[in-house]
Amino acid sequence: MAHYFKLVCVDDPAFLLSEFRAGRARFGWSPPGTDLREIRNKPSTSRTDQERLTWRYTKFLLERAIPGDRVVIQMEQPIEKIVIGEVIGAGYDFAPGNRDDFNHLLHVRPLTHEPIPVNSKAVSLALKHDLSKRGHYYEVYPEASVQELDRLVVRAASGTLDLTALRTHRDDLDRTFESVKERIARVVSRAWPTHDFERFCEMLCDGTEYIEVTERIDHGKGWDLMVRLINPLTGAIVIDDIPVQCKNYTDRVINPEPIDDLERCVRNTDSTRAFLFILGDLTDEFRRNVQKRQEDLTRVLGREITFEIIDEDRIAELYVRAISERSRSPGSIV
């Protein structure tokens, strides 16, 4: 499956778009003398400050983006339009090498010739959110957004992508909701510290349709809760005995403990998946480590392992939904 990486290239949109259409997806942090291939070959102790900075923010171009992966390019701040390309050939290159910036590039095949407005009805608010919430670059992880990007590419190729139908008031509502979600996450983090956060997650699951909490005891085997998913049409159990971990962090999340606990969850059960409710700023490194661990465990355990992250944005959305349900059903415990 192709991975999607978002590149923010805020400089000269006309130049960057013309380069993209010519098969060159340019990226920043790249003054002269910062060819990643040369930096990689230098001992870290002998790198200049500029080389260390460049390597920190751009090494993914060399180490992770491979032919077949795709890039979503944003050419202005805040995000208004995107183009999508597929990495081809050797992938990374450094050319011409003498510009003040944007010497890094990936060789790409443009998959969308015309920029797609992210406030178009062609792009969901969920995808817009996933493309807006981080800075210089990140991998697009949510499966629903990856699938939507795939559909955008197909529709662009078939000529069925309508770029003229724009949202207006819904965009304003979306921006308001994003601000509200951030505040909710901070309030929840303070009001439900450490083990109290497990109780909050339990109530959140109880207040969410088609999820049942089946176990609320920590056996020391990695999970805080067990839940099952219910078919909304038939009432039948779709997936049972899903272990749930609950972690409340206030800063950038680098600690591998949540990933270690997820591993313990699946090793101590027959489950193929585990859920992680987590507050905090999830770094790209953390998300990559989650993905790597599930791939490693899939090989070791001989069954397809999936770790699903319910991050603070999603927790805030679920909380707002639970509060809305409570207004209609005063007996709700959330």
C-alpha positions in Angstrom: 0.0 0.0 0.0 1.3 3.4 -0.9 2.1 5.9 1.8 1.1 9.5 1.6 3.4 12.3 2.7 2.3 15.9 3.0 4.8 18.5 2.0 4.3 22.2 2.9 6.2 24.3 0.3 5.3 27.9 1.0 7.4 30.1 -1.3 6.4 30.9 -4.9 3.3 28.9 -5.7 3.5 29.5 -9.5 7.1 28.2 -9.6 6.4 25.2 -7.4 3.3 24.3 -9.4 5.2 24.6 -12.7 8.0 22.4 -11.2 5.5 19.8 -10.0 3.9 19.6 -13.4 7.3 19.0 -14.9 7.7 16.1 -12.5 9.7 17.7 -9.7 8.2 18.0 -6.3 10.4 20.5 -4.5 10.9 20.9 -0.8 12.6 23.3 1.6 15.2 23.3 4.3 17.7 23.0 1.5 20.1 25.9 0.9 23.3 25.1 -1.2 25.5 22.4 0.3 22.7 20.4 1.9 22.4 17.3 -0.4 20.9 14.7 1.9 23.0 12.0 0.2 26.2 13.8 1.2 24.9 14.6 4.7 24.1 11.0 5.3 27.7 9.9 4.6 29.0 12.4 7.2 29.5 11.4 10.9 26.9 13.2 12.9 29.6 14.9 15.0 31.1 16.5 11.9 27.9 18.0 10.5 27.3 21.7 10.6 24.4 23.2 12.4 22.7 23.8 9.0 23.3 20.2 8.0 21.9 18.9 11.3 18.8 21.1 10.9 18.3 20.0 7.3 18.8 16.3 8.1 16.3 16.5 11.0 13.5 18.0 8.9 14.1 16.4 5.5 15.7 12.9 5.9 12.3 11.3 5.2 12.7 12.3 1.6 15.7 10.0 1.3 14.9 7.4 3.9 11.2 6.9 3.7 9.6 8.2 0.5 10.1 5.4 -2.1 8.8 4.9 -5.7 5.1 4.2 -5.5 4.6 6.4 -2.5 2.6 9.6 -3.0 3.1 13.2 -1.9 0.3 15.8 -1.2 1.8 19.2 -1.7 0.5 22.4 0.0 1.8 25.6 -1.6 0.4 28.3 0.7 -0.3 28.9 4.4 -3.0 28.3 5.6 -3.8 25.4 3.3 -6.1 26.3 0.4 -5.2 23.9 -2.4 -3.3 20.6 -2.9 -1.8 18.6 -5.7 -0.9 14.9 -5.5 2.0 13.1 -7.2 3.5 9.6 -7.2 7.2 9.2 -6.5 9.0 7.6 -9.4 12.5 6.6 -10.5 15.3 7.3 -8.0 13.0 9.3 -5.8 15.2 11.9 -4.1 17.5 14.3 -5.9 19.2 17.7 -5.2 18.9 20.1 -8.1 20.0 22.6 -9.2 21.8 22.9 -5.9 22.5 26.7 -6.0 19.1 28.1 -5.0 18.6 29.8 -1.7 16.1 27.1 -0.8 13.9 24.3 -2.5 16.9 22.4 -3.8 15.5 19.1 -2.5 13.2 17.4 -4.9 11.4 14.1 -5.4 10.9 12.9 -9.0 7.1 12.4 -9.3 4.4 11.6 -11.8 1.6 14.3 -11.3 -1.6 12.5 -10.5 -3.7 15.8 -10.3 -2.8 18.4 -12.9 -5.0 21.2 -11.5 -4.8 22.1 -7.8 -7.7 20.8 -5.7 -9.3 23.4 -3.4 -9.5 21.9 0.1 -12.7 23.8 0.7 -14.3 22.1 -2.3 -17.1 19.7 -1.8 -14.8 17.2 -3.4 -12.7 17.2 -0.2 -14.3 16.2 3.1 -13.9 18.2 6.3 -12.2 15.2 7.9 -9.5 15.1 5.2 -9.1 18.8 5.3 -8.5 18.5 9.1 -5.9 15.7 8.6 -4.0 17.8 6.0 -4.1 20.9 8.2 -3.1 19.9 11.7 0.7 19.7 11.3 3.5 21.8 10.0 6.4 21.2 7.6 5.5 17.6 6.7 3.9 14.5 8.1 2.7 11.2 6.9 -1.1 10.9 6.4 -2.0 8.1 8.8 -5.8 7.9 9.2 -7.0 5.1 6.9 -10.2 7.0 5.9 -8.1 9.9 4.7 -5.7 7.7 2.8 -8.7 6.1 1.1 -10.2 9.5 0.3 -6.9 10.6 -1.3 -6.9 7.4 -3.4 -10.4 8.3 -4.6 -9.4 11.9 -5.4 -6.7 10.5 -7.6 -9.1 8.2 -9.4 -11.7 10.9 -9.9 -9.1 13.4 -11.1 -7.9 10.8 -13.7 -11.5 10.2 -14.9 -12.4 13.9 -15.1 -15.2 13.5 -12.6 -13.7 15.7 -9.9 -15.8 18.9 -9.5 -13.5 21.7 -8.4 -16.1 24.5 -8.7 -18.5 23.5 -5.9 -17.0 25.3 -2.8 -18.0 25.3 0.8 -18.3 28.6 2.6 -20.0 28.7 6.0 -19.1 25.1 6.7 -15.4 26.1 6.5 -16.0 28.7 9.1 -17.7 26.2 11.4 -14.9 23.8 10.8 -12.3 26.3 11.9 -14.3 27.1 15.0 -14.6 23.4 15.9 -10.9 22.9 15.5 -10.2 25.6 18.1 -12.9 24.1 20.4 -11.4 20.6 20.2 -8.0 21.8 21.2 -9.5 23.5 24.3 -11.5 20.4 25.2 -8.3 18.2 25.0 -6.5 20.5 27.5 -9.5 20.6 29.9 -9.9 16.8 29.8 -6.1 16.3 30.4 -6.2 18.4 33.6 -9.6 17.1 34.9 -8.8 13.4 34.4 -5.1 12.8 35.2 -3.3 9.5 35.2 -5.5 6.6 36.2 -8.6 8.8 36.2 -8.2 9.1 32.5 -9.0 5.4 32.2 -12.4 6.1 33.8 -13.0 9.0 31.3 -12.2 6.7 28.4 -14.5 4.0 29.8 -17.4 6.6 30.0 -16.5 7.8 26.5 -16.8 4.3 25.1 -20.1 3.8 27.0 -21.4 7.0 25.4 -20.4 5.9 21.9 -22.9 4.0 19.8 -22.1 0.4 18.8 -19.3 0.0 21.3 -19.7 -2.0 24.5 -17.3 -2.1 27.4 -17.0 -5.7 28.4 -14.2 -5.6 31.0 -13.1 -2.7 33.3 -10.4 -4.4 35.3 -6.6 -4.0 34.7 -5.1 -7.4 35.0 -1.5 -6.1 34.4 -1.5 -7.6 31.0 -1.3 -4.3 29.0 -4.9 -3.2 28.7 -7.1 -0.9 30.8 -10.4 -1.9 29.2 -11.9 -4.5 26.9 -14.5 -3.5 24.3 -16.5 -5.1 21.5 -17.9 -3.6 18.3 -21.5 -4.1 17.4 -23.1 -4.3 13.9 -25.5 -1.2 13.9 -27.9 -3.0 11.5 -28.2 -6.5 13.2 -26.9 -6.0 16.7 -24.5 -8.8 16.2 -20.9 -8.7 17.6 -18.5 -7.7 14.8 -15.3 -7.9 16.9 -15.0 -9.0 20.5 -12.4 -8.7 23.2 -10.5 -5.7 21.8 -8.0 -4.5 24.4 -7.9 -0.7 25.1 -5.0 1.3 26.5 -5.5 4.8 27.9 -2.6 7.4 28.2 -2.8 11.0 29.3 0.2 13.1 28.2 0.5 16.9 28.1 3.5 17.4 25.8 5.1 15.8 22.7 4.8 12.1 22.9 8.1 10.3 22.5 7.9 7.8 25.3 7.7 4.2 23.9 5.7 2.9 26.9 2.3 3.1 25.1 3.6 1.1 22.2 5.1 -1.5 24.6 1.7 -1.8 26.3 0.0 -2.3 23.0 2.4 -5.1 22.3 1.6 -6.7 25.7 -2.1 -6.4 24.8 -1.9 -8.5 21.7 0.7 -10.9 23.1 -1.6 -11.6 26.1 -4.8 -12.1 24.0 -5.8 -13.6 20.7 -6.9 -10.2 19.5 -5.6 -8.9 16.1 -6.1 -5.3 17.1 -5.8 -2.9 20.1 -7.0 0.6 20.7 -5.0 3.4 22.2 -6.8 6.5 23.6 -4.0 9.0 24.0 -3.7 12.7 24.8 -0.7 14.7 23.8 1.2 15.9 20.7 1.9 12.7 18.8 5.1 13.1 16.9 5.7 11.6 13.5 8.4 9.5 15.1 5.9 8.0 17.5 3.4 7.2 14.8 6.1 5.6 12.7 7.1 3.5 15.7 3.5 2.4 16.2 3.3 1.3 12.6 6.7 -0.4 12.7 5.8 -2.3 15.9 2.5 -3.6 14.4 4.3 -4.7 11.3 7.0 -6.5 13.4 4.3 -8.2 15.5 2.4 -9.3 12.5 5.5 -11.2 11.3 6.3 -12.6 14.7 2.8 -13.7 15.8 1.7 -14.9 12.4 -1.6 -12.8 12.4 -2.4 -9.4 11.1 -1.9 -6.9 14.0 -3.5 -3.5 13.9 -3.0 -0.7 16.4 -5.7 2.0 16.2 -4.9 5.4 17.7 -7.7 7.5 19.1 -5.8 10.8 19.4 -6.8 14.0 21.2 -8.7 15.4 18.2 -10.8 12.3 17.9 -11.3 12.1 21.7 -12.6 15.7 21.6 -15.0 14.8 18.8 -16.3 11.8 20.6 -16.7 13.9 23.8 -18.7 16.5 21.9 -20.9 13.8 20.4 -21.5 12.2 23.8 -22.4 15.6 25.3 -24.9 16.0 22.4 -26.4 12.6 23.1 -26.6 13.5 26.8 -28.7 16.6 26.0 -31.2 14.2 24.4 -30.8 11.5 27.1 -30.2 13.1 30.5 -29.4 9.8 32.1 -26.1 9.5 30.2 -23.1 9.1 32.5 -20.7 11.1 30.3 
